Amino acid sequence: MSAVERGVDGHGRAGRVLSGLAVAVGCLLFLGGFGWAALLYRPYTVPTDSMAPTIGRGDRILAQRIDGGEVRRGDVVVFEDEVWANVPMVKRVVGVGGDHIECCDKQGRLMINGKPVEEPYLEGSGPASPTGFSATVPEGRLFLLGDHRSDSLDSRSHMTDAGQGTVPRDAVRARVDATAWPVSGWGMIERPGAFAALPGGTSRPGPLPLITTCVVVGAVLILGGAAVGALAQRAARGGKAAVATHG
């Protein structure tokens, strides 16, 4: 074999190795990302406007499986409670055990333990609730409200229940991290800054951004590796043809 032929084969072999490595790493990231997401997250569809504008009717959301003990104020959670029809519901946690929740102050704001809370995520520019209320949250329970306060059946609708409209922490199934559909509305659910100053602070976002990065990078490596392999094979065939012509 001539030096030219060896060079052609060498370049082709290097291209194939690089292509195979990229595809292998890409598959690992792509499939690993989906597997990781399947272990940590569950998809839900929201059937009402009670969480608008944060989450609209028909939106598909991704919620991280968590234990009720991990819930913090400001979290948007998926929960099931027999008093609330025993079906998955999505609401925002505004109070935890020991909190006194009331509405509204003179500026129309929600009050937690006597402190006003700014809620920029609410639908409309009116008060935090069209009807006034006051409740003390028992230990181990949560007080939940929808972001569309004038169109939400939430803790305010269950004030006459034994728990003053609250649900037990173990009723929580997951914490919403993002809206996944429609694509135009895709985005992470932010933790409200107003709750960060309260005792316990806010929860940390789940690993969804990292998982998404793994899947996207994996897909790019798979496609890129396949393209490099195809180009390497074409270059090798072209080089051998040129050697044969001049041989």
Secondary structure, DSSP 8 states (H G I E B T S, - for coil): --HHHHHHHHHHHHHHHHHHHHHHHHHHHHHHHHHHHHHHEEEEE--SSTTTTTS-TT-EEEEEE--GGG--TT-EEEE--GGGTTS-EEEEEEEETT-EEEE--TTS-EEETTEEE--TTSSSSS-S-SS-EEEE--TTEEEEE-SSGGG--SGGGGTTSTTTT-EEGGGEEEEEEEEEESGGG-EE----GGGTTSTT------SHHHHHHHHHHHHHHHHHHHHHHHHHHHHHHHHHHHHHHH-
